[in-house]
């Protein structure tokens, strides 16, 4: 009798321990609390990665990703990098894979979340097209979008090849059904990507393109007006501005350069783009917090030196960021929120200490200038001597000859003097 009782007690202990190890699946309310906790922490705009990672870990707490529904994982994936920062992303994807064949919301979320990775690993275009069709035609896709568990629907299709787009044209164009007010705050962040995809799927119909572009711009503006979060309102407004801008309208390259409103310039003679006559102008959009921008300084300096004495103007364009960054200074981040003059003064000092041999201007327009189609920085645009934009979306760190070939062609076109071509460094292994 004693042995039986002891066995029962031991079994009960094991069951209790298992209960502690395998907590109940999280509720939807807990998932929303994770998101809110993370957002509240990010409201202070921390820049230290360790701090942000800890915010994500604290927000997720002891919730078990492997116990979540597909819809819950979709909410976290669509919202932000919480799962990546907590290093639970692989478990999340593994969990989602168990829902792939479900016709419910969990299955729709799984199709979307796993699409980009599975697309890359597919054997051929036939398999990729089938995968795309299953995702777009999923019976619960609308429900997944409506509940905010499929915000990355558009963005996950960013790398479709032309053959796949051609074969799945009907399905891609059919996604226009989600361009409605009730879905705007869920999908607006992917509007720009979808516009590019729509154009590739329907390249010969400018009227349809502009209709879709204008529809999304209106929806993004509406989402901005309705947003209660300042950051999201700013994000949606930026998307609307981009969709209404010259680049998205197809009126940038070959058209008169959009004006830039200059609030401060390290060179007082630069008051506007329109005031620069008869010169080729190179605009380098950048910010002090942007590592690749700062890393490209030697290449920009090289370009400035090459065209010294020639009618070529290189101008760095930035905008107020609310903070000034300098990894080489003792104080690496200085808050300038609400104090533009402080940011201007810091820039003037930065130009000297970093040996920026070209002028820098602050524009009223955001550095992610929608008129010029700037979605990432650094971003270089080149304006001809006739005041029209000739090139855009270039990187300042490109080889010198690639840049001078473009600029020299514009100088010749305008009948302006051209310097001798740059001396190319000897190729590795070449005999000297």
Secondary structure by P-SEA (a helix, b strand, c coil): caaaaaaaaaaaaaaaaaaaaccccccaaaaaaaaaaaaaaaccccccaaaaaaaaaaaacccccccccaaaaaaaaacccccccccaaaaaaaaaaaacccccaaaaaaaaaaaaaaaaacccaaaaaaaaaaaaaccaaaaaaaaccccccccccccccaaaaaaaaaaaaacccccccccccccccaaaaaaaaaaaaccccaaaaaaaaaaaaaaaaaaaaacccaaaaaaaaaaaaaaaccccccccccccccccccccccccccccccccccbbbbbbbbccccaaaaaaaaaaaaaaaaaccccbbbbbbbcccccccccccccccccccccaaaaaaaaaaaaaaacccbbbbbbcccccccccccccccbbbbbccccccccccccccccaaaaaaaaaaaaaaacccccccccccccccccc
